[in-house]
């Protein structure tokens, strides 16, 4: 934290409360603003960016997942872009499809899908649809700050409850506690499980790396609140970044298990597309003393590159450092989660076509 404070004091251009400090080039745009030659500007290109909300009316909300690395076959995301500002977020690259930057734009230009609940209901009413778990938040966090007032995620959960459809949720925001009433009803029918993402318990690191997220302690309290309400909840430590948070795996699992978590999972960091440049800039500014170490160890995870797109390898990594991380994970999992597991979801309760079952 000392390094971060010193940097901010020296460099007044550091944008507090945001993860990315730059706007990266968008490969889909023919022309764009650039700060490559800042000395040629006679006025500041941008002040501290404020959050802007854009509205989209997509034609569908349920998307098929083609990656075999993920445990769910379908996902849905009521928001594009994420105000949490996690510097490592793999979803940043998707913002370029909307004509925005994967850097600051990703966390300041938020696209909301107000019609997501209606699209979900329409999808569930298709005669050809058979119940399979859908991941709510496969890309960006469905409980990011805008959800507090827009309540799109809550309305989607109401649709899922209405049709008794299974859902998985991953989030790092304590706002999910607002919807315990709905989640509790889903849980009674074995129709939901929740994973709370906890990357670090070090508040100094969390503020730099995930500036607008809930604190680590708040996330643990969220695990406890959900668990006490009978909602199956686990902890996801992702991504693991060697040299920054890899050593925290045992502590995170120990505390999560003590707060009621019944499952755990992890992935290693990968810096695909524009994320590499964004993360490199952030790492140099906040951890100049250990930049080479962290950067080289990330590269070691992926055969000498910081990026990896190969299914089966990209989220696990390979090599000596990856092996050490996975060994630490296995030991911690065995110590704190032996005999625990997420209960299977009940796919038989789905009210296909909206029909009510006389015996349910």
N, C-alpha and C positions, 0 to 999 in steps of 0.2 A: 504493500500500500504506500510505503514511503516513496518508492520510485514513481508511482502514479501521481502522487501529490506534487512531487518536485517537477515532474514533466508538465503538469497543468499550470503550475506557477510560472514556469519558464516560457511555455508555449501557450499564449493566450488563445490560439486558434483551436485548441482541443475542445471538442463539443461534449460537454458533460451531459449525462443522461442518455447518450446514444452509444451504440456499439461501434458501428462503422464510422470512420472519420473521413471517408472519401466517397465520391460518386464514381463508380467504375464505368468504363465504356460499355455501351449496349451494342452487341454484335449485329443486332437487327436494324439499327438506325444508320442512315447514310451520313448524317451530320449530328453533332451534339456539342454541348459545352465541355470545356476541358480546363483543367488547372495546371497543365503541364508546364506552362510558362507564366507563372503567377506574377513575375516581375513586369510583365507587359500590361497588367491591369491597372487602371487608374482609380478603381473603386473595388470594394470587397465584392466578390462574386456572390456570396451567400452569407446570411446571418445564421443564427441558430435555427435550424429548420423546425417548423411547427407541423404537427400532424394534420394531414388532409385526408378527408374521407371521400371516396368515390363509390358510386352505386352501379352495380352490374346486374343484369337480369339474364342469367345463363339459361340454357334450354334443359340442362340436366345437372344433377348434383352428386349422384352416385357414380363413382369411377372405378373401373376394373384395375386392379394392381397386377402388373405383369412381372414384378420382381419376385423371385422365389426366396429372397432373403427375409421377406416380411411374413408374419404369421396370419395376415388377413388377406382375403381375396378382393375386398372392395373397401373404398374409403370415400369420405365426403368432407369437404372443407368449406364452411360458411364464410371464411375470410381469406383474402389473398394479400400477402404482406403481413408483417407482424410487428407490433409496437414494442414487443419485448426486446428486440434489438440484439439477440444472441449473435455474437460475432462469428460463430462457426456454422450457423444454420444452413443446411443443404438446400433449403427451400428458396434461398435468396436468388438463385439462378432463374427460377420460374418467373420472377418479376420482370425479367427482360422481355418475355412474351407479350407483356402489356405496354411495352415501350418505355419502361422505367429502368432505373439503375438497380443493380443487385446490392449496392452499397446503402447510402443514406435513404434513397427512395424506398427501399424495401421496408424500412421501419418508420417512415414518415408519410407514405402515400398508401393508405389502406383501402383496399377494395372490398366492399361488403356485398353479400348476396342475400338481399332481403327476402327473396322468394324461395330460399332454400327449403323451408318447411313444406311449402306447397309442392315443390318439385319432389321432395322425398315421399310425400304421401302418394303422389301420382305414380312414382316408381314402384312403391309397395303394392299398388292396386293392379299392376300389370298381371294378367293371367299367367304369364310365363315365368314370373319371379317366384323362386323358392327361397325360403329363409336360409341365409348364411350370415355370420357376423359381419357387420360393417364397422370399419374403424372411423370414429369421429375424431378428426385431426390427424390425417396421414401426412399432411404437409405443413400447415401453420396451426398455431394453437387456437382451439375453438373457444378458449376462455381468456383470450387476450383482452386488454382494457376496454375496447369498444363493446364487448359483449355485456358489460355491466349495464349499459343503457339500452342497447339494441335487443338483447335477449333472443337472438336468432337460435343459438344453441339450445336454450331452454325450450323453445317452441319445437325444435327438431326432436328433442327427447320426449315431448308430449305426444308427438306423432308415433314414435317408436313404442311408447307405452300403450297407446291406443290400439296398435296392431300387434302388440306382444312380439316385437321383433328384437333379436339380439344385437347388442352393440358393444364395441370396445372403445375406451376413451384413453387418450394420453394427454396430459397437460402438466404445466409447471406453475399454475396459478391457483391460489386458494379460493378463487371465485367459485370453483366447482361446489364448494360447500353450500352455496345458495340453492343448489338444485338437489340437495339430499332427499327431499320429499319424493321427487320423481325417481331418482336413482334407487331409493329404498324399495319402491314398488317393483321396479325392474329386477332388483336383486332377489326379492322374494320368489320370483318366477325363474330365477337362474338365467337372466337375460342381459347381464351387464358385468363387465370387469373394468377396472380402472388402473392405469399405471401413472404414478406421479414421477415426473422426471426430476432427479436431483443430481446435478453435475458437481456441486461442491458445497461443503459446509463452511468454507472460508468466506466470510462476508466481504472482505476486501477484494478477493478474486471475483466473487459473484457480481459485485457492483461494476467491475470493469468489463467482465465477460458477458453478463446478462443483465444490463442496466435497469430494465423496467420489469423485472420478474419479481416474484415473491421471494423472500429470504429463505435460506435453507431450513431454518427452524419453522417458519410458517408452513413450508411444504410438509415437514414432518408432522406438524399439528393437523394438517389436512389429511394425511394418511390415517392418523389416529381418529379423527372425526368420522371419516368414511367407514373405517373398520368397525367402530363402535355402533354405527348405524346398520351394520350387517352387509355392507357393500364390499365385495372382494376387491382388495387393493394391493398393488405391488409397487416396487420402486424400480425405476429405470435410470441407471447411471450412464448417461450418454450425452455427448461423446466423451470417451476417455482420451485425454491429451497428455502424452508422456512429457514429463518435465513441469507440468502445471497441476494436474489433478489425479494422476494415476494412483498415487499413494493413498488417496482417500477412499478407495473402494471398500476396505474392511470397515472403516468408521461409518460410512454411509449405510452399509447394510446392517451393521450392528444397531444403529439408531433407528433405522426404518423398521427392523424386525421388532424392536422394543415398542414401537408405536403401532404395531398391528399389521405390518405388511406381510403378505403370504407368498409373495413371489418376487423375483429380482431378474434383471436383465442388463445387458450392456452392449455398446458398440464402440468402435474406435473412431477417431476423427478422420475425415477425409476432406480435402479442400479442392473440390472439382470446380471447373469453370472460373467465374469471377471471384469465387470465395477465396481462392489462393491469394490474390492480390489484396483483398480486403483484410484477410487475417494477417498477412505479412506486415501490412502497414500498422495494424493494431498492435501486433506483437513487438515490432521495433519501437513503437512509441511508449508502450507500457512496461515492457520487460527487455530493455536494451542489453542488460547484463547477461541474460540467458537466451537471447534470440537464437544464436547459432545452435545451442544445445537442443532447444525445443524444436526448431525447424528441421534439424538433421534427424532427430528421433521420429518426427512425423514422416519424413521421407523414408526412413528405415522400415516403417510399417507397410509401405507400399512399393517395395522394390526399388527405392531410389527416387520416387516421385511423391509429391504431397497429394496427388489425386489418384483415384482408382475407380473404374466403372465395371469391373469384372464381378458378376454375380457369384456369391459364395465366398468371395475374398475381400470385397471392398469395405464391408462393415466389420470384418473380423481382423483384417491385417495379416501379415505373415512376417517371418523372421524372428530374431532373438528377442527383440523388445516386445513384439506381439505375444510371443510365447510366455514371457514373464508376466505380462498383463493378464493373460488368460489363466495362468496358474494362480495368480493372486485372486482372481475372480472365483475360480473353482474352490479354493480353500475357504474364502469368505462365504460363498454360497452354502457349502457343506456345513460350516460352523453355525450359520444363523438361519438357514432355511430348510434344513433336513426335515422331511416329513410334512412340509407345507407345499401347497400348490393352489393355483386358481381352480375353482370348481368348473366343470364343463358346462357350457351353455345349453339350454333346452331349446332345440329347434322345432319341437313339435307343437309349440304353443302359438305359432304364427297364425294370425287370422287372415288366411289367403283370400285375396279379393275383398277383404273387409268383412267377411262373414264371421259372425259370432259363433263360437262352439257352445252348444247347449250344456256341456258338461265341464267347461273351464271356469 
